[in-house]
Amino acid sequence: MSHTRRDFLKTTLGASALWSLGPAVPALLSRSALAAPEQDLRDTALVLVQLSGGNDGLNTVVPYDDPTYAKSRPTLRMPAGEVHKIDAGLGFHPRMEAFMRLYKEGHLGIVQGVGYPKSSRDHNGAMRDWHTARPEEPNCQTGWLGRAVDHLSEQSAGSVPGVFVGPIAQPFGMNAEKAMVPSVQSIQQYRLQAMPGPGDAEAPWRRLAGTDRRLVPAELPRSAGDNPLMEHLQQSAAAAYAAGKKIEAVARAQAFTAGDAYPDSLLAGQLRTVAQLIRADVGIRIYFTELGGGGIGGFDNHANQRGNHGAVLHQLSESVAAFMDDLERNKLLDRVLLMTFSEFGRTVAENGRRGTDHGAAAPLFLAGGKVKAGLVGEHPSLTDLEGDAQKPHTDFRRVYATVLDRWLGFDSRIVLGEKHEPLDVLGA
């Protein structure tokens, strides 16, 4: 006797469970369930942290010994005695002590002077350029990460290789042409939900997955091999059930581990969710998070910058350090690369409101077990300026090419459309 998909579901789960199937199987699990069985879930993972608003790179990596810096910022300059010194001329902002520790431990790299030619100083325009990686194509409808997700999805049919973690609207950079990119606020959304049924709440899942033969109705064939539709459905459900149980175990274990060492901040919570999903090992390779948007105090400090900027830099530093520590405890640090970016830097001179205005070049951070710690590129000049802003010397697409070619492991031209020379920032 042949069975349709609907017959199989009705017989195995019952009508009430059938109607609950859609919301009960989270998109992340149901899509991941369709991945090829040979998919390697031990691949490298990339974590993007967007610093929304335009981070003041000059007060992030501080040229504390430069007289032009002191003269240009009478109220905003960071004194030499307060910064965390990287070398004889540069130091981290006083509230970035956790980044200083990561730097000393060899897990943090600083790419200086990042930007692009004729860069926009409008928030929306600049952010769109960074998100599409195609400033010359104002009508581009996909993000660079979305295109990467499309490519990775093609390599492993049905997988969900990318996810956005955060409370704001999904960033344009994750716009894909074909693939589905879910948004997550917490891992609780993606734990396996109980389905209606008598007694054991997970029994319907096991029936559908075919993992408990005692619960499979006798009228169904013992092997689905003669019905490709049922075989596919059983394999998908089994994979979803396994992925759900992995996430369930990770969420349960988290309450009893040192993961509680994360600081109480929005970014830290997002990175904790990322770490949980990495531990669950469900095939996600690209994670996107954000700091400074959604009405939260961010990096666009046109006035009263000193305290505001210090607060977000402290949140960034402490959150990333806690994330790195968490990964290291679980022996996952070598598998993960975290990268920060912001749409532009700030002006060299402070304005009359004890703030700074939109600039151009800014530093970008890379963190992880395979990062070559240190400074990459020269600190941009404070005297050779463009509209009172430091000029970029490293195109941001070179950084993108680095993470695509040398970290995610595929030709960056697929995403960027042209060749950009990768940077020497990653170890073997």
C-alpha positions in Angstrom: 0.0 0.0 0.0 1.4 3.4 -1.0 1.4 6.3 1.4 1.3 10.0 0.6 3.3 12.5 2.8 0.0 13.6 4.4 -1.1 10.0 5.1 2.2 9.3 6.6 2.1 12.3 8.9 -1.5 11.6 9.9 -0.9 8.0 10.7 2.3 8.6 12.6 1.5 11.8 14.5 -2.3 12.1 14.4 -4.3 15.0 13.0 -3.7 17.5 15.9 0.1 16.9 15.7 0.0 17.4 11.9 -1.5 20.9 12.2 1.2 21.7 14.8 4.1 20.6 12.7 4.8 23.9 11.1 5.4 26.0 14.3 6.8 22.9 16.1 9.7 22.5 13.8 11.8 25.7 13.9 13.1 26.8 10.5 16.7 26.3 11.6 16.1 22.7 12.4 13.8 21.8 9.6 16.1 23.3 7.0 19.2 21.8 8.6 17.5 18.5 8.6 17.6 18.4 4.8 21.4 18.7 4.6 23.3 15.9 3.0 24.2 13.2 5.5 27.9 13.6 4.7 27.9 17.3 5.6 31.0 18.1 7.7 29.8 20.0 10.8 33.3 20.6 12.0 34.0 23.5 9.6 35.2 26.9 10.5 32.7 29.5 11.8 32.8 33.3 11.1 31.2 35.7 13.6 30.5 39.3 12.4 30.0 42.1 15.0 28.7 45.3 13.5 29.5 48.5 15.4 26.6 50.7 14.3 27.0 54.4 14.1 30.6 54.9 13.0 33.2 53.9 15.6 35.8 56.6 16.5 38.9 54.5 15.7 41.2 57.3 16.9 40.0 56.9 20.4 39.8 53.1 20.1 43.4 52.5 19.0 44.9 55.6 20.4 48.0 57.4 19.0 48.7 58.7 22.5 52.2 60.0 21.8 51.2 62.1 18.7 51.1 65.9 19.3 48.5 66.3 16.5 46.2 64.0 18.3 46.5 65.9 21.6 46.0 69.3 19.8 43.0 68.1 17.8 41.2 66.7 20.8 41.5 69.0 23.8 38.7 67.3 25.8 38.5 63.9 24.1 42.1 62.8 24.0 43.2 59.8 26.0 46.3 60.5 28.1 49.3 58.2 27.7 49.1 57.2 31.4 45.5 55.9 31.0 45.7 53.8 27.7 46.7 50.1 27.6 49.9 50.4 25.6 50.3 48.2 22.5 53.6 49.7 21.5 55.6 53.0 21.9 52.9 55.0 20.0 49.6 53.2 20.2 47.3 51.9 22.9 43.8 50.7 23.6 41.2 53.0 25.0 41.3 52.9 28.9 38.1 50.8 29.1 39.3 48.1 26.7 41.4 46.2 29.2 39.8 42.9 28.1 41.0 43.5 24.5 44.5 44.2 25.9 44.4 40.8 27.6 43.3 39.1 24.4 46.1 40.9 22.5 48.7 39.7 25.0 47.4 36.1 24.8 47.8 36.2 21.0 44.1 36.0 20.1 43.5 39.6 18.7 44.7 41.3 15.6 44.1 44.9 14.6 43.8 45.8 10.9 44.4 49.6 10.7 43.2 52.2 8.2 40.3 50.1 6.8 37.8 51.8 4.4 37.3 52.3 0.7 37.9 55.0 -2.0 35.5 57.9 -2.1 33.6 56.4 0.8 30.2 57.7 1.8 29.8 59.6 5.1 26.1 59.0 5.2 25.1 56.2 7.6 22.7 54.4 5.3 24.9 54.8 2.2 28.1 53.7 3.9 26.5 50.8 5.7 24.9 49.6 2.4 28.4 49.7 0.8 29.9 47.6 3.5 26.9 45.2 3.5 26.8 44.7 -0.3 30.6 44.9 -0.8 29.8 46.6 -4.1 29.9 50.4 -3.7 29.9 50.8 -7.4 26.5 49.0 -7.7 23.9 51.2 -5.8 21.1 48.9 -6.8 22.6 45.7 -5.6 19.9 43.6 -3.9 22.0 41.1 -2.0 24.5 41.3 0.8 28.0 39.9 0.7 27.1 37.4 3.5 23.9 36.5 1.8 25.8 35.6 -1.3 28.2 33.6 0.8 25.2 31.8 2.4 23.8 31.1 -1.1 27.1 29.5 -2.1 27.4 27.4 1.0 23.8 26.3 0.7 24.5 25.0 -2.8 27.5 23.0 -1.5 25.3 21.3 1.1 21.7 21.2 -0.1 19.1 22.3 2.4 21.6 23.4 5.1 21.2 26.7 7.0 24.8 28.0 6.9 24.0 31.6 8.1 22.0 33.2 11.0 21.5 36.7 12.4 21.5 36.8 16.2 19.9 40.0 17.7 16.8 41.9 18.4 16.9 44.4 15.5 15.8 43.9 11.9 18.0 41.5 10.0 20.9 43.5 8.4 21.0 44.0 4.6 24.3 42.1 4.6 22.5 38.9 5.2 20.1 39.3 2.2 20.4 36.2 0.1 19.0 35.4 -3.3 18.0 31.8 -2.7 18.8 30.7 0.8 16.8 31.3 3.9 18.6 33.2 6.7 16.8 32.9 10.0 17.0 35.5 12.8 17.5 34.4 16.4 17.1 36.2 19.7 17.9 33.3 22.0 18.6 29.6 21.8 15.3 28.9 23.5 13.6 29.6 20.2 15.3 26.6 18.6 14.9 24.0 21.2 12.8 21.1 20.1 9.2 21.8 21.0 6.9 19.2 22.5 4.2 18.0 20.1 0.7 17.0 21.1 0.3 13.4 22.0 -0.4 11.1 24.9 2.2 10.4 27.6 5.7 11.1 26.4 5.7 14.5 24.7 8.6 13.5 22.4 7.1 10.3 21.2 5.5 11.9 18.1 8.9 13.2 17.1 10.4 9.8 17.4 7.5 8.3 15.5 8.1 10.7 12.7 11.9 10.2 12.8 11.5 6.4 12.9 14.0 6.3 15.8 11.8 4.3 18.1 10.3 1.3 16.2 8.0 0.5 19.1 6.1 3.7 18.4 5.8 3.2 14.7 2.2 2.0 13.7 2.2 -1.6 12.5 0.4 -0.7 9.2 3.4 1.4 8.1 6.2 -0.4 6.3 9.2 -1.3 8.4 11.5 0.2 5.8 10.7 3.3 3.9 13.2 2.3 1.2 10.4 1.5 -1.3 8.8 5.0 -0.9 11.3 7.8 -1.6 8.9 10.4 -0.2 8.6 8.7 3.2 12.3 7.9 3.3 13.2 11.5 2.7 10.7 12.6 5.3 12.0 10.2 7.9 15.6 11.2 7.2 14.7 14.9 7.5 12.7 14.3 10.7 15.5 12.2 12.2 18.0 15.0 11.5 15.7 17.6 12.9 15.1 15.5 16.0 18.9 15.0 16.5 19.6 18.7 16.0 16.9 19.7 18.4 18.2 17.3 21.0 21.7 18.8 20.6 20.4 22.3 21.2 18.3 21.0 24.1 21.4 19.5 25.7 23.5 22.6 25.2 20.8 24.9 26.6 20.4 22.6 29.6 24.1 22.3 30.3 24.7 26.0 30.0 23.1 26.6 33.4 25.7 24.5 35.0 28.8 25.8 33.3 31.1 28.7 33.5 29.2 30.3 30.6 27.5 32.4 33.2 30.8 34.4 33.3 29.4 36.5 30.4 28.8 40.1 31.5 25.2 41.4 31.7 25.0 43.2 28.4 23.1 42.9 25.1 26.1 42.0 23.0 27.3 39.5 25.6 23.9 37.7 25.5 24.1 37.6 21.7 27.6 36.1 21.7 26.5 33.6 24.3 23.8 32.4 22.0 26.3 32.2 19.2 28.6 30.1 21.4 25.7 27.8 22.2 24.8 27.3 18.6 28.5 26.6 17.8 28.6 24.0 20.5 25.3 22.4 19.2 27.1 21.8 15.9 24.1 22.1 13.6 26.0 23.2 10.6 25.9 27.1 10.9 29.1 28.7 9.6 28.2 32.4 9.5 26.8 34.4 12.4 26.0 38.1 12.4 25.5 40.2 15.6 25.3 43.9 16.2 26.2 46.5 18.9 24.9 50.1 19.0 21.7 49.9 17.0 18.0 49.5 17.8 17.8 52.7 20.0 20.7 51.5 22.2 23.5 54.0 22.8 25.9 53.4 19.9 28.9 54.8 18.2 27.4 57.9 16.5 28.7 60.3 19.1 28.4 63.9 17.8 28.2 65.2 21.4 29.4 64.2 24.9 31.4 61.4 23.3 33.8 60.6 26.1 31.5 58.7 28.5 29.2 57.2 25.8 32.1 55.9 23.6 33.9 54.4 26.6 30.7 52.5 27.6 30.2 50.8 24.3 33.9 50.0 23.9 33.9 48.4 27.3 30.8 46.4 26.3 32.5 45.3 23.1 35.8 44.4 24.8 34.3 42.5 27.7 31.7 40.6 25.6 34.2 39.5 23.0 36.7 38.4 25.7 34.0 36.4 27.4 33.1 34.8 24.1 36.7 33.9 23.4 37.1 32.4 26.9 33.9 30.4 26.5 35.2 28.9 23.2 38.6 28.2 24.6 37.1 26.3 27.6 35.3 24.1 25.0 38.3 23.7 22.8 36.5 25.5 20.0 38.7 28.7 19.7 40.7 27.5 16.7 37.5 26.9 14.8 36.0 30.4 15.2 37.0 33.8 13.8 35.3 36.9 15.0 35.5 40.2 13.0 34.2 43.6 13.9 33.4 46.4 11.4 31.8 49.9 11.4 30.5 52.0 8.5 33.2 54.7 8.9 35.5 56.3 11.4 35.3 59.8 12.8 36.9 63.2 12.2 40.4 63.8 13.7 39.3 67.1 15.3 36.6 67.2 17.9 33.6 69.5 17.2 32.3 72.2 19.5 30.0 69.8 21.4 32.7 67.5 22.7 32.0 64.9 20.1 33.2 64.0 16.6 31.7 63.9 13.1 31.6 61.3 10.4 35.0 60.3 9.0 36.5 57.6 6.9 39.3 55.2 7.9 39.0 53.1 11.1 40.6 50.0 12.6 38.9 46.6 12.4 39.4 43.8 14.9 39.9 40.0 14.3 39.8 37.6 17.2 40.2 33.9 17.5 42.6 31.0 18.0 44.1 31.2 14.5 44.5 35.0 14.3 48.1 36.4 14.0 48.0 38.8 16.9 49.4 42.3 16.2 49.0 45.4 14.1 48.4 45.1 10.4 49.2 48.2 8.4 50.4 51.6 9.4 48.3 53.9 11.6 46.8 56.4 9.1 48.3 59.9 9.1 46.9 62.6 11.3 48.1 65.4 8.9 47.4 64.0 5.4 43.7 64.1 5.7 40.6 64.1 3.5 37.8 66.4 4.9 39.4 66.3 8.4 39.3 62.5 8.3 42.1 59.9 8.1 42.5 58.3 4.7 42.0 54.6 4.4 44.9 52.5 3.0 43.3 49.0 3.2 40.2 48.3 1.2 37.6 46.5 3.4 37.0 44.0 0.6 40.6 42.7 1.2 39.4 41.7 4.7 36.3 40.1 3.2 38.5 38.2 0.7 40.6 37.0 3.6 37.7 35.5 5.5 36.2 34.0 2.4 39.3 32.6 0.8 41.3 31.6 3.8 38.7 31.0 6.5 35.4 29.9 5.0 37.4 28.2 2.2 36.0 29.2 -1.1 36.9 31.6 -3.9 36.0 35.1 -2.8 35.3 36.2 -6.3 32.0 34.3 -6.1 30.9 36.8 -3.5 32.9 40.0 -4.3 32.7 39.7 -8.1 36.4 40.5 -8.5 39.8 39.6 -7.1 41.0 41.3 -3.8 44.3 40.3 -2.3 43.8 38.6 1.1 45.7 39.9 4.1 48.3 37.9 6.0 46.4 37.8 9.3 45.6 34.1 9.8 47.9 31.3 11.0 47.8 27.7 9.8 
